[in-house]
Amino acid sequence: LAIAIVSGITRNARNGILIKGGVFLEQLGKIDTIAFDKTGTLTKGEPFVEVLKVYDEQFLTIAGSVENHSSHPLAKAVMRKVAESSVTLAETTDSVTLPGQGISAIVNGERYFVGNEKGLSETVLTDSIQEEITALKNQGYTLVTVANDEKVLGLMGITDEVRGESKQIIKELHQAGIKHTVMLTGDHQQTAKKVSEKIGLSNYYANLLPDEKVKKVKELTKTGKIAMVAT
């Protein structure tokens, strides 16, 4: 047994996988559930804007100005799209991050919001805007809205390509005896479903904040032996 453990640790080390000791290698053999983060793990982690719905000429200027100093992956996607245009960004003040929603800041004396529809006030969420939002989400896009207290300036449909190897890896894990493969994501239900079905996951949990992902992993440990994979 000791020889097998040493051999296993050595072989994994050659493949760039560091296992700290034999006890951990033995525990790996008991795992029946693997949970994956989505962005950058199952997907390439390089989201890009594929759809633009423009309702105001200041749409990209405001989007770029508010997101300019954010390190969030979706903010980077927004900034790449803004860079393709010839807009001039404005200075911002009083930038506020809203967990699970987006970011707001004051631009030219007026507060704007950039993020998902959870951060929109009911006054700007008209029937026509809601229809556009629903249509984008049903197509599996991650939604970014740009708005102030009076109106929605525009919508972005963002996508992140699934890694080419993800489907095969999930298939091989199931063949190796892993009973459950689940995805934990902050993305909405439709996007999560699209990715899950594409690569053959057992289940998925959407609309999760970072602390909710931790709670979900702890919850899953009550019914199985779980490993978590994330970047």
N, C-alpha and C positions, 0 to 999 in steps of 0.2 A: 504493500500500500504506500509506504513512504517513497519508494522508488517511483511509483506512478505519479505521486503528487509532485515530486521534484521535477520529473519529466514534463508534467503538465505546465508547471510554472515556467520552466525553461523555454518550452515551445511557444508559450504565449508571449514571453519577453522578446523572442526573436521576431514576433509579429507586431511588436510595439504595444503590447498589453501588459501592464504591470500589476501583478497579483502579490499582495503584501505577505501572504503566508498560506500554509496548507489549509487552515481552518476556513479561509475565505473561498478557496477552490472547492472544498467539500460542500460549502453552502450553495455555490453556484449550481451544483448538481440537483439541488432540491427546488430550484425556482420553477414555478408553474405559470407565473404571470409577469409580463414585461410591459411597463408603461413608458411611452415615448412622449417627449415634447414634440411639437410640430415644427415650428420655424427653425430652420438650420439643422434639424435632425432628420426628419422625414422629408422635408423640402430643402431646396438649395440655400434658403436663407437670404435670397437676393430678390425681394419683392419689387415689382415694377407696376407702374400705372398703365393699365390697358384701355380703360374707358374714362372719358371726360364728359361731364354734363355741365356746361357753362351757362349760368343765368345772369352773370354780371361781369363786366369787363375787368373788374379789379380782382377777380377770382384767384388767378395764379399769383398776383402780386401779394395779396394778403396771405395766401397759403404759404408762400416762400418766406415771407417776413416773419410769420409766427413760428414756423418750423425750423428756421435757419440754424438755431443753435442746439437743436434736439439731437440726441444720439439714437433715438428709437428707430428700428428697422423701417417702419412705415414712413417716418419723417425723411429718411434717406431716399426712399422711393419718391416721395413728394418733391424733394429737392432736385432729384435727377430730372423729373418732368419739368420743373420750373426752369432748370438750366437750359432746356431745349428751346425755351421762348426768349424773347428779348426784353422781358420786364425788368424794371429796376426795383430792388427791394428797399423797403422803408425801415427806419429804426423802430424798435419796439420797447415798451416798458412794462413793468409789472406782469411778467410772464408767470403763469400759474399752471402747474401740472395737475391734471384731474385724473387720478388712478382709475383705470378701466374705462375712461371716456376719451381723453385727449389732452389738449393744451390750449390755454387762452392767453391773450396778451393785448395790450393797448397799442393800436397803430393809428397814427394821426389823430389822437384824441378819442378814439372809439375802440371799445373792446370787441375783439373777434374771437371766435372759437374754431379750432381745427381738430376733428376727431370723429368718433362714431356718432350715430344718431341718439345715443343715450344722453349726450351733452346738449342736445337741441331743446330750446324752449318750445312749448306747445304753440305759441303764437306764430312761429315760422314753419311748423310742421304741418303744412297744408295737405289736402288730399292728393294733389298732383305730385308734390314732393314725396309723400309717403309711397305713392305708387312707383315712382322712380327708384326709391330706396329698396322697396320689396323686390322689384324686378332685378336689380343688381345683385342682391343677396341670393335670390333664387338661382341665379347663374353661377353662384359659388364665389363671387368676388368679396374681398374684404373692403368694407366701405369707409371712406374718409369724406366728411362733410366740411364745408367752410361756411360760416354764418356769423351774423351779428344778432342783436336783439330784434331786428326788424325783418330780416329775410335770409334765405339760404343763397349764397353766392354761387355755389356749384358743388358737384359731387365727383368723387373719383372712385373707380372700380379697380382695386389692386389685386394682383395675383402673385403667387410664388410657386414656381414649378416644383413638382415632386422630383426628388432625386431618382435617377434612372435605376439605381440598384435597390430602392426601398421595397418594391413589390416582391422581388426575389428573396430578399433577406427575411421578410415576414413569412413567406412561404416556407423557407428553410427552417425557421424557428418553430413553426407549427409541426413540420415533419420531424423535428428533433424532440418533440414532446412538450413544447410550451403550449399550454392549454388556452391561455388568454393573452392577446396583444391589444393594448388599449392606448389611445392617444389623449393627451391632456392639452387643451389649447384655450387661449383667450379669445379665439375667433368665434364667430357666431355659428349657429347650428348648421346652416346650409353649407358653409365652407368646410366645416369639420366633416360633415357627411360625405361631401364630394371627395375629399382626400382619403377618408377611411375606406370608402367603397373602391376607390381606384387601386389601392395597394393591398386590400384584403384583410384589414384589421378586424378583430373580434368585436370591438366596441370603441366608443369615443365619448369624451366629456367636453362640452363646449362652454363658452362664456365664463371661463374661470379666471379669476384674478390670481396673481402669484401665490398669495397665502392660501387660496382655495385649492390650488394644485397640491400644495403640501398636505392639506387636510384630506384631499382625495387619496393620495398615496397612503397615508396612515389608515384610511378607511379600507383600502384594498388589502392591507396587510392582515386584516382581521379574517379574511376569507381565503388567503393563499400566501405563498412565498413569492415576494415581488422584488423585481429589480427595476430601477429607473434609468432611462437613457436620455441625456440631454446635452446640449452644447453649452 
